[in-house]
Structure formats: C-alpha cells, structure tokens
C-alpha cells in the first residue's frame, strides 16, 4: 500500500524567506506525484505534478519540486515566499497504476508580512 | 458551472440521523472521488467512480457509508445513523478520465457536524 509522509505540519516564515516542505512516500514502483494547495476559503487546487521526464518540476506562483527516486522524496520549494502563499499544502502520490491518489496530512504555512 | 459543486456547504445533524451529501462534477469528467478530511488529518479516501465501472469502495469506513452516482454525473454520499466521529469535511473531486497522472478538481466541501 502506498503512503505519504509530510514532516512539517506547521511552518511559519517571514516574507522573502526560502521555503522547503518535505514529502516522502512509501511506494517502490512507478509513481505520479502531486502537490496541491488550499488557500484560505478556497478549494484544493493543483500546484504542480510529476509523472515522467525531468525530475525538477515547476509549478504556478514560482513553486518547484524535485523528485528524488533514491530518497522516495518530492519536496516542494520556493526561493522567496510571499504573504499570499499562506495556505495548506498537500503532497499526494499515485503508485503502481492506482487511480486513487493518497494524500499526506498537509502542512500549514503562515507567511508574515 | 465551471467547477465541482457540492451541497450543502454546511450540515449540522444529530447523532443517529441520516445525511446525504451531493456532488456535481465538472461536465464531461468521468472520474469522481470522495475524500474525508478530519481536523488535523490529511485527506482520507472514501470511494471512487470511473465511468460505468463498478466503484472502488475500499475506503468506506463502515457499512453506514454508501455512495451512488447516477447517470455518470451527480453523486450522493449517504451516511446512515451518524456518529460524532463522522464530523469532518467531505470533499468531492473529479477528473477527466481518472488516468493516474490526471489532476483532480476539488469542490469546496461539505462541513458535517454531528452533535
């Protein structure tokens, strides 16, 4: 069975600080990896995804994530956060041909202006 | 509408009552998912519909939970004899064809509170 672990449950940063949110998954085969974001009062939406090719994936609003197969990781990064990045971030994985993404517990990010 | 629509947005019920939650996916999307999000927890998979195939019910926590999808479009999640531990946000999502690398489009959820 696939599982996803997000190490940081709550992160507080000041504007312009760099961000890295950890995500590790358990499945050993071919995977599709996703980061979703939920801004306050809004629905969950896709930030970026990886399914093949370049392991460094770029998403919306300056976010990127790197798939490191040997570490079973897909960490989310942004070099300089903004107050508007305050949100809940969820990592998700589909493995082994499963059509059902497994989600992590989520990381709450608060960015102070 | 342009997105996934869920109703009601909030539901308060008494323990032991039945509730029905509705999801209207994006038109043309054949795959539909139900997830549950409890306070401080991630998204817990409940059930998956894909076209006319039999649904994947492997995530339903008990036989009090059931769901159907009529005409390949609207879906209803029913919880019978609600318990306090059923309190959560119930999220519906749809995708174009349920392919493994497809992104999910989520609704705003139904906040269920069982008193």
Interface residues (C-beta under 8 A of the other chain):
Chain A: X4 X6 X9 X32 X34 X36 X42 X43 X44 X45 X46 X49 X51 X90 X92 X94 X97 X98 X99 X100 X101 X102 X103 X104 X105 X106
Chain B: X3 X4 X31 X33 X35 X40 X41 X42 X43 X45 X48 X50 X56 X59 X91 X93 X98 X99 X100 X101 X103 X104 X105 X106 X107 X108 X109
